[in-house]
Amino acid sequence: MPYYILGYLPEILVLLIFTFGIILIIWYLHSFYKDRAARQQKAEEQQTRYGEDIVLEWNAPRTPGNPDPEFGPLVIKIPKHDQLGAALFYETGVVIDKKRLPYSQIKDILLAPATTQKKHTLKQAVRDMGVLWIYPKKGPAIGLREMTYQFDNQIMENIKAGLGFSAYLTGDEQHP
């Protein structure tokens, strides 16, 4: 190996690291958008079953409550810990705090399940906190956090699946 190449070794290493970083970012974004497209396709398949309406499919018992004039019958109510409010999932839309969102305006739903391990520090509690992220087509994401709401991983997964953003409708089947 010629000795003059050794003088360029730091620049070559930086170029290789930079190239590897770009490839890693592209790979991550490609896999993220591929998964998102698959979830969106499943949601669109669920939508065609009801003739262009997106309906929350729910196999478990429904929460008793008054129907909403815009969104129909109440399906599930997720109360806040302070009992001063709740996330209300109706047949065709959701009401979280003062935000009203029809399911047709949702582009994606992601679930970061809560862990059941004992949390000794605040850092562990925040890291292991469950969140159901609802991404509307317009506006910021809405998060139902374990810190604020009475969070149950199975109920959150059933909501996600009931709107078609999951491959299965109950937690009993395995992921594909």
Order of alpha helices (4+ residues) and beta strands (2+ residues): alpha-beta-beta-beta-beta-beta-alpha-beta-beta-alpha
